[in-house]
Amino acid sequence: MSTFVRTAPGKFIALALASAALVAGSGCSAFQAPQARPCAWLDGTSDDAGHLRQRTVVLVDRSSSTRPDKTTAPAARVPDWAATVLGVRGLAMPELEGRSLSVAGFDGTRATVDWDVDQASVTPVKGNDKLKKDRRGARRGCLEKRLRQLSSAAPGTDGTDVLGALSAAAVQLGRDPGRRRVVVATDGLTNIGCADLRSAGFGGMEEIKATVNRCREAGELPDLSGAEVDLVGVGRTARGGLPSSVQTAWLADLWTELCEATGASHCQVVPAARTRQAGRTTTRTAKAEPEVRFPAISERPTGRGTTINLPGSVLFATDRAELSSAAHAALDDAARRIRDLHPLSVAVSGHTDSRGSEQHGRELSLARARAVRSALQQRGIAVASVHGYSDQHPKCAPEYRGGQPDYRAMACNRRVEIEVTVRR
């Protein structure tokens, strides 16, 4: 806008040139506003961030098991960590105000946890209700964009170390009094250190307790005394085999026990995540990692037919003979396969590992075999006989190495076998 002054009655002199000169000296055009940076609050630490009594840390798993690759079908559903994090309780913009916020991605080592958002102070917004809503909406959009960038960034190592990420969070939270919160979006499939799941059997509280003790003895448990910890998305992978509902429940129990062992005041483990369609992926993941495999249905030829192997962790909860919700899909597949074989006869046998008494093992394995027989009969499959063998016929041995239990071998031995005899 030009500025005018009255110099004589009825006459004005425009000072446009002077105004233009002033604007030019400031480095801006007369018709340009300074460039807005609505997300600048995420990029720096304010003067009071270090003194805030409430701190929130968000960690996003960017390891290869959480992201699609060229083998993933475009229509497949994969974890959407940004949407998952923003749906966690207490992370709405009004609830973050007055706190410091730190955000980082992680993969296979604590050393790769780089704080993309480093104790940014989330100051309360000002203005009327509409302005507050608009400004909070803009902030949420900035945080969502940053979370998507972090989750899509290539991993720096070929592994997943959730405990290492939690150790980095403990340092970021500090020891000052006040509410301290950690939110981790992860599938929980750690394959490094004391909680390496590549040797897990995915069944039994005894295995979980042994893992926690091993981590405690190794000094790998972070000190999160008094902090609130949420792990979301546990068991939700982007590729590879998905865990059954029983296996997912075991994984959630494991992370609950590990979390509580850190001294956290609150531990919540959620085996669910918001998802998105994978779409077409044209590039390979920069760092592939060792795969954590879940026990799954398999079959092998025998002298007179085929034996279908159903892992116990797919069908049953620990020390139980009631079929889990995930078991029904597995038994549907087994029934279809049996029909394809045109069987002369079908026999079902239950097997357990060597823990517990032999009598208890026989009773449990027989009850499990009977449960599978009933399920097959409901699907139109006649079963000629059932047997409970306890640990008399191990499939994987030994179950102990150097005095230590081999949980994968134990899980291998906990199974129900369907022997299908066919015409030769």
N, C-alpha and C positions, 0 to 999 in steps of 0.2 A: 504494500500500500504506500502511495506517495504521501509526503507530509507537506502541509501548506502553512505559511504564516501570512498574516495580513500586514502589508507594508504601507498601504495607503487606502483611503476609503474606496471600496468597490474593486480593489485590485489584489491579486494573490500572486506570489512567486512560488513555483513548484521547486521543491528541494529534492527532486528525484535523483539527480546526479550525485548529490551528497549522500543520499541513502544508499545508492548503488555502490559508491566508493567504500562506505562502511561495511556493507555486506561482503564486498570483494576482499576486504582486508581480513574478514573473519574466516575465509576459506570456503564459504557457502554461496551458492547462487541465490539471487533474490527470489527465485521460484522453487527452491529446494528446501525441504525440512531435513534436519539431522537424521541419519539413518537409524531406524528403531532396531533394537536388539532385545526382543521379548524373552529370549532364552538366556540372557547374560547372567541371570541369577544362578544358573547351574555351573558356570565356568570359574567361579572364584569364591574364596572364603571371605565372608564379611568380618569386620573387626570383632564382632561379638560371638562368632560361631564357636570359638574355643571355650566360651564361658556359659553356653547354653546347657541347661540341666537335663535336657531331653535330646537324645541322639538316636537316629535311625540309620541303619546300614542295610543296603539291598545288594545281594549278590546274584548274578545270573550265570547259569551253567552254559558254556559255549562249546563244550566238548563234542566230539563227533557223534556220539550216540543220541544227542538231542537235536540233531539237524538232518534234514533229508540229503540224499546224494543222488547220483545218476540212476541208482537201482530203485529208488522210491517212486511208486506210482504217482502221477500228478494228482489223482483224486484222493490220495491217502491223507489222513488227518495227522498232523504233527503238532508238537507243543508250540503254543504262542506265549512265550514267556512275558512279553510286555503286557498283554491282556491279563495274564495270570497274576502278575505282580500288582497291577492296578486294581484288581478285584479283591486283594487281601484286606482284611479288616484293619482299620487304623491308618491306611495309606491314602485316604481321600485328602484332597488339598486342604480343606479346613482343619483336618486333624494333624497335618504336618506342620502347620504354622506354629512358630515359636520353637521349632526344633532345628537341629542341624541334620543334613541329609548327605550320606555318602553312597555312591553307586559304583559297582565294578563288575566286570566279567571274570570268570575263572575257568580253569581247565585242570591240568595235571600236576600243578605245583603251586605252592604258596607264592613263589617268586614271580609268577605271571599275573598276580592280582594287582592290576593297576587301577588306581582310583580315578575313574573318569569324572566323577563328581566327588570332590574332596571336602567334606564338612561344609557344604553350602548352607547358609542360613536362610531358612524359609520364613521371611518376615510376614506378619499379618497384612493382608491387603486392606486398603482403605477405600472409602467412597460409599455411595448408596448401594442398595441391594443389587441393582442391575450391574453396576460397575464391578462389585465384588464377584458376582457370578461370572462376568466376562473375563475378568483378570484371572480368576481361578481356573477357568476353562482353558485360557491360554497357557497357564503354567502346566496344567495336566497334559496338554498337547506337546509341550516341550519335553516333559519327562517321558512320555510315551515314545517320542521320536528317539530320545537318547537310549532308552531301553532296547528299542528295535536295532539300533546301530550296534549296541554291545552284544546282543544275542546273535547277530549275523556276522560279527567279526570272526575271522579265522582263528582257531585255537592255536596257542603258542607251543603246546606240547601234545604228546600222544597218550593222554590219559585223563582220568577224572579224580580229583582229590578234594572231596567235600570237607573233610576235617581240616585240611590245609587252608581252605577258604575261610572256614570258621575261625581258625587261628588268626588270620589276617583281620577278620572282623573284630576279634577281641582287642587287638591293638588299636584299631580305629575307634572303638567305643571308649577306650580309656577306663580308668578306675574311679572317676569322679562320681559322687552320688547323683541320683536322678534317674529318670526312666531311660533305659537303654534297650533298644529293640534291634533284632536281626531278622531279616526275611531272606530266605534262600530259595530260588526257583531252580530245581534240579530233579533229574530222574533218579538220583540217589545211587547210581550204579558205579560206585567208586571202585577203582581197580589198582590202587596204589596204597602202600603202607599197611597198617595193622588191620584195616577194615576191608582189605581187598576181597571182592565178592567173586572173583573168578574160581575160587575153591569152595564157595558156599553151597550148602545143600538146600537152602531155602525151606527149612522145616525144623521147628523145635525151639523152645526158649533156651534150652541148654546151649545150643550153638550161639545164640545171641549173647548170653552171659559170658561165654568163652571169648567172644570177639571183644566185648567191652573190657574184660580183664586184660586181654592182650594189648589193647590200646592204652590202657592205664599203665601197664608195666613198661610199655615202649615210650611213655611220655608224650604221646601224640594227641592227647585230649586237651583242647584249649580250655582256658579258664574264662568261663562266661558267667561267673557268679553274679546272681541277681538280674541277669538279662532275660528278656523275653525273646524266644526263638520260634520262628515259624519256618518249616520246610514244606514247600508246596510243589506238586507235580511228581512226587516220588512214585517210581514205577512206570512213568509215562515216557517211553522212548520214542524216537522218531524212526528208527529202523531196527532190523533184527527182530527176534522173537519177543513178543510181549508176555509178561508174567500172567499166570492165572490169578484169579481173585485171592486164592489162598496164599500164593507166593507174594502177591502184592501186600497182603495183610502182614505177612512175615517181615517184608522189607520195611513197612511202616513201623512195626514193633522194634526192629533193629535200630532205626534212626531215633525213635523215641527214647530207647534205653541209652544210646550214645549221647543224645542231647542232655538227658537228665544227669549223665555222668560228668558233664561239663560244669555242673553247679547252676545251670540256668534256673530261674524262678518259674518259668512257664515254658513248656515245650508242646508245640502242636505240629503234627505231621499230617499232611493232607495228600493222600494218594490220588490226586486228580489235578487236571490242568485245563485251562482254556486251550482250544486247538484252532488251527487254521488249515486250509487246504495246501498241500505241499507245492502244487504247481509244477512247472517244468524246471528241473535243475540241470544245468549244462556243464557245471564245473565240479570237479572232485573236491571233497573236503581236504583242506591242506594237511591235516594231521589225522590219520586213522588211528584208532586206539584198540587195544586188546578187548575182545568182546566178552561181556558177561553173559553166559548162556543159562537159560532157564531149562530145567528138566522138562521134556516134552514127549509126546506119544511117539513110539517107534515100533518097528516090527522086524522080525528076522525069520528066514525060512528054517523049518525043522524037518526031520526025516519024513514025517507024515503030513506036513502042512505048514502052517504059519503061526508064530506066536506074536501077539500084539502086546506091547509093554506100556502100561499106564503108570507113570510116576505117582507115588503117594502124595506128593506136594501139589499135584494137579487136581487130585480128587478129594482130599481130606485135610481137615485141620489137624494139628498135632495131637496124637493119642486119641483121635476120634474116629468113629466109623460112619458118621452121617456124611453123605455126599454134599460137597460145597456147591454153591451156585455155578462156579466155573466148571464143575465136573460134567454138567449136562451137555455142554457143547462138545466136550471131549468124548463122551459116550455116544453122542449122535454120530461123530466121525467114526468111532470104533464100530458101531452097528452097521453103518454104510459099508465099511470095509469088509466086515464079516459076510454081508449079503453078496458082495462082489465075488467072494471066494467060493460061494455055493457049498457051504460046509456039510460034511456028514455028521459031525458032532462038535460041540463047543464045551470046553471045561474052563473054569475060572479058579485061579489060585492066588491067595494073598501071602505077602512076604513082609517081614519087618527087619530092622537092623538088630544088632546084638545087645543093645541096651535094654535093661529091665529083665525080669525073669522070663524063662522059656515059656512058662504057662501063660503069662500075660501076653507074650508075643503071639502064641498060638491063638488065644481067644480073640485078640485084636485083628490078626490077619484073617481069621475065619469070618469075623463079623464084617470086615471090609469086602471080602470075596462075596459074601451073601448080598451085601448092598449093591455091588456091581451086577450080580446075577439078576436081582430084582429090576434094576434099571434096564438091562438088556432085554429081559422078558417084556417089559413095558414097550419096548421098541420092536417087538415081534421076533426076537431071537431066542430060540429054545436053548437052555443050558443044561447039559447032561449031568454035570457034577461040580462041586465046589470043594476047595481044600484050604486049610490054613497051615502054613509051614513055619511060621516064626522066622528064625534066621538060619534054618537048616540048609537052604539052597542060595547062598549069596551069589549075586551077579557080579559084584565088584569087591575085590579084597586086595590088601587087608584093610580093615576099618580103623586100625591104629598103626601109626608109624612113629617109631622112636618114643612110644608112650603117649603120643598126642593123637587125638581123634582126627580122622580124615572125614570131614563132614560131607564131602562130595561122594565118597564111597558109601557112606551111610545112607545118603539120599538115594543113591543108585539102588541100594538094596531094599529100600522101602517102596514097594511097588505092588501092583496087581497085574497078573499076566493072564491073557485070554488065549488059550490054546485051541486053534481051529484046525480040525482034521479034515482033509479034503480027499476026494477020490483021485487015485493015481492011475 
